[in-house]
Amino acid sequence: MTQTLSPAPATDPAGPFVLSRSRRVLRAVAVVSCVPYLGLKAAWIAGSHVGIPDGSSLLDHRTSMAIVNGISVLLDSAVIVLALVLTRPWGLRVPAWLLAFPVWVATGLLAPIMAGFPLQLAVRAFGGSTNHAQRGPGREDFLHEWVFAVVYSGFILQGLALGALFVLYARDRWGHLWRGRVWELPVGVIGAAQRATAGAAGLLALFPLTVHLLWACGSTAGLSAGRAAERTGDFHVLEAMYVVFLVAAVTGGWLLAFRRGRALKVRTPLALAWVGSAAVTCWGGWLSLASLGGVDDIADRPTPLMNLAYAGQMIVGILVAVVGAYYFAERSAVKRPA
C-alpha cells in the first residue's frame, strides 16, 4: 500500500468523532480572538472613526480604506473557518492542499506579529522609542495606540490557538510524514531538484537579508525619506524579525535538501522551512502589494531598493516552500511501515 495524505486520525475514522475538551477550548479562543479585529474593521467600513485620530492619512482615501479593510475581514474570517475545519469530523476529508495552503498563509501573517510584538514591548520597557502609531515629527497619528494593543493581542491569541489546533490535527492525519531523523531521509530521484532549489533560495536570500540587516542596525540606505524619518524601536525589531525568518527559511530548506544536521528530528527543519518560508513570502507579498497603492506624499513612496527587497524575500520563501513540497512528495511515495 502506498503512503498518501489520506486521513489517518488517532481515533478510528469509522467510529464516532470525539472532540477533546482542550480542542474545544482552543477553537473557542481562536474564534473569540477574531472578534475585536473584525469589529474594528466592520466599523471602519461602515464609516466609523473609532480608533482613528483626526488628521490620520487613513481618512484621506475612503474607497481604498474600504477595499483594504474588506480584504482584511476576509483574511481574518478565514481563521474562524480553519478553526472549524480542524475540529469537525468533515475536516478530515478536506483535501490536503486546500487545508495546508491557508494554514501556511495564516502562519506567515501571524508569526512575525507573535514574535515581534512582545519584543517591541520589551524594547519599550527598556527605554526604546515607543510610539509606532506616530507618523513622524509634526505629522498626525496613524492610529490610536490602544488599537495596536487590542489588535496585536488578538492576533497572538489567534496564532497560538490555531497553531495548536493544526499541530494536533496534522499529527493525527499526517504524523507519519515527519517521523524519524534527517539521516534516515531517502535521497530520492528528485534530490537534485531539491538541492538546486535550496541553493537558489540561499543565493537569492543574500540581497534581502543584507538589506534588512542594514536597516535593523540603523542604516537608512535605500529607505524612503518618510520611512527613514519614522523609524522607532519597533521598526528595528521588525527588520530584525525579517532577518530571522529569512535565515530560518533558508536553513530549513538547506537541511531538507542536502540532508544535513543528520541527528536532527525531521520535524525541526520542516518547522523552520514552514514558518520561515510562510513569513517571508506573506510579508514580502503584503509589503509589495502595499507599495502599489497611491501615496500622496512622495517622501512615503517605497524606493526601488525597498521593492526589490520585498520581492526578493517573497521569491526566497516560495522556493523554500517548493523544497518542502518536494519533501512531502517523496515521503508520501514511501511505503507505510507495517
N, C-alpha and C positions, 0 to 999 in steps of 0.2 A: 504493500500500500504506500503510495507516495504521500509525502507530507504536504499539506495545504493549509490555507488560512481559514479553514472551516472552524466553526465554533467548537471550543474544547473546554467548556466550563468545568469548574471544580465539582459541581453537583451534576447529577445525572440529567442530561438535557431532556430526557423523556419524562422525567418526573416533574413535580410542581416546582415552579420558580420561587425560591426563597430569598428575600431581600433582608440582609442583616440590619441590625439597629444602627451600626456605625455607618453603613452606606446611606441609610435614610437620613441620618444627621448631616452627612456630607452633602447630600443632594439638597437638603433644606438650606444649608449655608450658602451653597453655590447660587441658588435661586434668589434668596433674600438679599444677598450681597449685590445683586444686579439692580435692585430697586432704586437706590439713591442716584446712580448714574442715569438710568433710564428716565427717572422722574425729572432730573435736571434737563436732559436733552429734549424730552417732550415739552417741557415748559418753554424752552428757548425756541423750539419750532413753532409753538403757539404764539410767540411774540413776547413772552415774559423776559424781564431783565434781571431776574433773581441771580445773584452771584456775579453779575457783570456791572462794573462801575461805570458811571457816566464818563464818556470820552474814550472808552475802550475801542480798539480797532475792530472788535467783533461786531460792533453796531454799525460799521460803515458799509458792510456788504450783506444785506439782509438775505438775498437769494442764495449766495454762496454759503452763508452760515447755515441756512435751512438744509441745503443739499448735504453738506458735510455732517451735520447733526443727524440727518436721516440715515446716512451710511453708518455712522457710529451706533445708532439704535439697532440697526440690523446686525452689526457685528456682536454687540453685547447680548442681544436676544439669542444669538446662536449658543451662548453659554448655557442658557436655560434648556435649549433643545438638546445639547450634548449631555447635560446632567440627566435628562430623561432617558436618552439612548443608553447611557452607561448603567442605568439602574432598572430597566424594564426588560421583560423576557424577550420582546421583539427586537431589542437592541442587539441580541446575539446573532440575529440573522442579517444585520446590516453589512453590506459588502465592506471588505477591509479598507479599500481606498477611500470609500465615501465617508468613513469614520476617521481614518488616520489623518487625512489632509486638513480638515477643520481643527482637529486637536493640535496638529503641528502648527497651524496658524495661530491658534489661541496661545500656545506655548511661546511662540515668537513675540507676540504682542505683550504678553503679561510678564515674561521672565525678566526683562530689563527693568520694569517697574518694581517688581517684587524684590529685586536685588538693589536697585538704585535708590528707591525712596527711603528705606531705612538708613542707607549710607548718607543720603542727603541730610537726614535728621541728625545723624551723628556729627557731620561736618558743622551743622548749625550749632550743635551743643558745645562744640569746641571753638566757637567764635568765627566760623567761616561766614562769608557773605550769604545772606539767607533768603532774600525775597525773590523767588523765581517768578512771582506774579508781576514784578516790575518790568516795564518796557524800556528801561534806561533812564538816565538823568533827564529831568524835565519833561518826561513823557508820562502819559496816563497808565494806570494799572491795566493789565490784560484781563485778569480775573481777581476776585477777592480771594484772599489766602485760604479761607475756610473751604473753598471749593476743591482745591488740590488735596487738602487733608481728607475730605469726605470721599472724593472720587478714588484717590490712590489707595486709601484703606480698603475700599470695596474691591478694587482690582486685586489687591493682595489676597483677600479672603477668597475671591473667585479662583485665583490661581492655585491656592493651596487645596481648596475643596475639589476643584475639577481635576487637578493633577493627581490627587489621591484616588479619586474615583477611576481615572483612566489607568493608573498603575494596577489597581485591583482587577479591573476588567481585563486588561491586557495580560495579566498574569494568568487568569483563568482561561483565556481564549488562545493566547499565543505564547505562553510562557516557555514552551519547548524551543522556541526560536532563538532564545538568548541564554540557554543553559551552557555550562562549561566555561573553559578559559580560551584565551586568544590562540594559544599554541595548538589547540585542537581544531581550529577552523581549517577547512579544506581550501587549497589554493584555488581550485576550480578553473574551468575553461575561460571564464571572464575575468580572471585575476589581473591580466594585463590591462584590460579596460579600466578596472578599479584603480590600479596604480597610476595610470595616465591621468585619470580624472582627479585623483587626490593630489598628484603632483602639480597639475594645472591650478587647482584651488590654492595650493600653497604659494605658488609663484604670484598669482593674481592678488593674493591677500596682502602682499608686501606693501602695495601702494596705499590702500585704505588703512591698513594697520599703522603705517608710518604717519599718515596724516592725522588720524585720531589720536595717536600717541603725542604728537607735537601739540595738538590743541589741548589735550589733557594736561600737558606740562606747562601751558601758559602761552604758547606761541599763537600769534594772530595771522600767520601766513595763510593766505587763501580764504580767510573769512571775510564775509561782507562787513562793511563798516558798521551797520546796525547790530549785527550779531556780535562783533568784537566788542562793541560798547556795552552790550547787555550781559557779558559773561559774569557769572557768580560762581560760588562754590558748587551749586547744583549743576552748572554747565560742565565743570571739570569732572564731576562724578560721572555724569552720563557719558562723556567722552572716554573716560577710563573703562566704563562698562562695555562700550563698543569694542575696545581693545581686548578685554577679557573674553567676550563672546566670539570674536574672530579667532583668537588663539584656541579656544575650546573647540570651535568647529573644525579648524584645520587639524588639530591634534587628534580629535576623534576620527576624522576621515582617514588620516595617515595611519593610525593604529589598525584600523579595519583593513585598509587596502594593502598594507605592507606586512600585516601580521606581526607587528612589534608589540612590546610590552606583553610578552608571551604568557607571563604568570598572571596577568590581569584577568578578572572575570569579564566575559564578553559584554555584560551589561554596562561596564564602565565606559569603554569607547563608544558604545551605542548611545549612552546618555549624553556624552559630550557632543557627539555628532548631531543628535536630535535637537537638543536645546540650543547649541551654538548655531547650527545652520538655520534653525527657525528664527532665532533672534536677529541675526544679521540680515537675513532675507526680508523678513517682515518690516523691520525698521528701516532698512535701506529702501525698500519699496515705498513705505509710508512717507519718508522724507523726500524721496524723489517725486512722489505724487504731489506733496505739499508745495514743492518748488515750482510746479507747473501753474499754480494758481496766481492770479494777478496780485501784485503788491504795489500799493500806491507810492510808498517811499522807496526810491531807488537804492537807498542805503540798506534796505532789508532784503533786496533781491539776492538769492543764492548766487555765488560766484561759480564759474566753470569748474574750479577745483572742488568745491563742495559737491556739485552734482556728480563729478567723476568719482568722488569718494563714496557717495551713497550708491551709485550704480555698481561700483566695484565690489562693495561688500555684499550687495544683493546677488551678484553673479557668483561670488565665492560660496555663499550659502546654498545656492541652487546646486552647484557642483558637489558640495559635500552631501546634500540630500540625495543626489544621484548615487553616490558611493553607498549610502545607506540602503537605497533601493536595490542596488546590486547584491548587497549582503543578504537581504531578505529573500531575494530571488534564489540565491544559492542555497540558503538554509531550507527554504520551502521545497526544494527539489531533492533534499536528502531524505532517505527513508526514515520514518519514525522508529526509534528503538522499540523492541518488543516490550 
